[in-house]
Each structure stands twice: as structure tokens, then as C-alpha cells.
Amino acid sequence: MSTKDLSLGFLFDFYGELLSEQRKNVFDLYYNEDLSLSEVAEQIGITRQGVRDTVKKTEKQLLEYESKLGLAGRFEEISENCEDIVKKLTQMKSKSDSAADFDALIADVKRLAEI
């Protein structure tokens, strides 16, 4: 029995719209709805093996998209950088007399990073 690589769900968030409707539906049911291969097969109306093949091909396709485009990795990098900025601004705020200015900066960074 194989385990689900949850990072593929993250890639699906980025590249899911590039997939065919069939692949998108199968992958969503299997990963996001956490249905078994048999449950997906019953719901979609294909064989269990057909679901497995579709899931494996979709996983490969998502990894190829990320390899070529790198959007998910770049998003994670930017999010981490924004979190670091917020931490540093918070540290600076504690050492400053003008805390309101830092509160505004922190709010802006959080809003831009959506963290």
C-alpha cells in the first residue's frame, strides 16, 4: 500500500487548472476528498486500475509542471522571506519608540504575503 505525498496536493493547488477535467476530478477525489482508489472508481465510473493509472500520471504531470515552472517553490520561498521580514520588524518594533510605524509595516507585509 502506498502513502499519499501531500506535497502533491500543494502542487495541485497551483497547477490543477492545467489538467484535463478527468484528471482534475480523479486527483481531487483521491487526494483532497481522501477517497480510496475503489471509492473514486465507483464514483467516476472507471476501474480501480484506471483510477490508479490516472493518479500516477497526474502526479507525474504535476511534478513536471513544477520542475519547468517552479511556481510552488517560488511561492514557498517568498512566504518564508515575508515571515522573516515580519519577525525582524517585530524585533525592531520592540526596540523602537515609534511602535505604530512598525505595526503599519508589519500589517502591510502580512497583507502582501497573505500570511
C-alpha positions in Angstrom: 0.0 0.0 0.0 1.4 3.4 -1.0 1.1 6.6 1.0 -0.1 9.8 -0.4 2.5 12.5 -0.9 0.7 15.6 0.5 3.0 18.0 -1.3 1.3 16.9 -4.5 -1.9 18.4 -3.1 0.0 21.7 -2.9 1.1 21.4 -6.5 -2.5 20.6 -7.4 -3.5 24.0 -5.9 -1.0 25.7 -8.3 -1.4 23.7 -11.5 -4.8 21.9 -11.2 -6.4 24.2 -13.7 -3.9 23.0 -16.3 -5.2 19.4 -16.0 -7.9 17.7 -18.0 -11.3 17.6 -16.2 -11.0 13.8 -15.8 -7.5 14.1 -14.2 -8.6 17.0 -12.1 -11.7 15.2 -10.8 -9.9 11.9 -10.0 -7.0 13.6 -8.3 -9.3 15.9 -6.3 -11.3 12.9 -5.0 -8.3 10.8 -4.2 -6.1 13.5 -2.6 -8.4 16.2 -1.3 -11.5 14.2 -0.5 -9.3 11.3 0.7 -11.3 8.6 -1.1 -9.8 5.2 -1.8 -9.0 4.1 -5.3 -12.1 1.9 -5.2 -14.3 4.7 -4.0 -13.1 7.0 -6.7 -13.6 4.3 -9.3 -17.1 3.8 -8.2 -17.9 7.5 -8.2 -16.3 8.2 -11.5 -17.4 5.1 -13.2 -14.0 3.6 -14.2 -11.9 0.7 -12.9 -9.8 0.9 -9.8 -6.7 0.4 -12.1 -7.9 3.2 -14.3 -8.0 5.5 -11.2 -4.6 4.4 -10.1 -3.1 5.0 -13.6 -4.8 8.4 -13.7 -3.5 9.4 -10.3 0.1 8.3 -11.2 0.1 10.1 -14.5 -1.3 13.2 -12.8 1.3 13.1 -10.1 4.0 12.9 -12.8 2.4 15.8 -14.7 2.2 18.0 -11.6 5.9 17.3 -10.8 6.8 18.1 -14.4 4.9 21.4 -14.2 6.7 22.3 -11.0 10.1 21.3 -12.5 9.5 23.6 -15.5 7.7 26.5 -13.9 8.7 26.4 -10.3 5.7 28.4 -9.1 5.0 26.5 -5.9 8.7 26.6 -4.8 8.9 30.3 -5.5 5.7 30.9 -3.6 7.1 29.0 -0.6 10.4 30.9 -0.8 8.5 34.3 -0.9 6.3 33.3 2.0 9.3 32.3 4.1 11.0 35.6 3.3 7.9 37.5 4.3 7.7 35.6 7.6 11.4 36.5 8.2 10.6 40.2 7.5 7.7 40.2 9.9 9.9 38.6 12.6 12.6 41.2 12.1 10.2 44.1 12.1 8.6 42.7 15.3 12.1 42.6 16.9 12.8 46.2 15.7 9.5 47.4 17.0 10.3 46.2 20.5 13.5 48.3 20.4 11.8 51.4 18.9 9.9 54.4 20.3 7.6 54.6 17.2 5.8 51.3 17.5 2.8 52.5 15.4 5.1 52.8 12.3 6.2 49.2 12.7 2.7 48.0 13.3 1.8 49.5 9.9 4.8 47.9 8.2 4.1 44.5 9.7 0.4 44.8 8.6 1.5 45.7 5.1 3.9 42.8 4.9 1.4 40.3 6.2 -1.3 41.6 3.8 1.1 41.4 0.8 2.2 37.9 1.8 -1.2 36.8 2.9 0.2 35.1 6.0 
